[in-house]
Amino acid sequence: MRTLVIITLAAAGLALSACSKEDRADVGEGAAAVGSEVKEAAKEIAANPDVKDAGAAIGNAGAEAADAVKDTAADVQEGVADASAEARREADEQRAASGDTSRK
């Protein structure tokens, strides 16, 4: 593994030393120009009304989904409470029918 790292670093060093100062400057300027273009494109995308509308729609959909989950959780909780109360009533009725008056 160490040998591979040394070979990779040596190759990178040779590649850089083979480039002239002018070539390295050209590469640096090209990278800066590309970075500037990407930054400008990102600004244009962020300012696009369709993108803003899509972002708002996503936010609204998230809020609606959260509300639906809350409503469903409340319904489930209510259903569990109703089922528990019904089971308790049925158990009380069975105990009363069998003559067992102790409640467990």
Beta strands, then each sheet from edge to edge (+ up, - down):
end
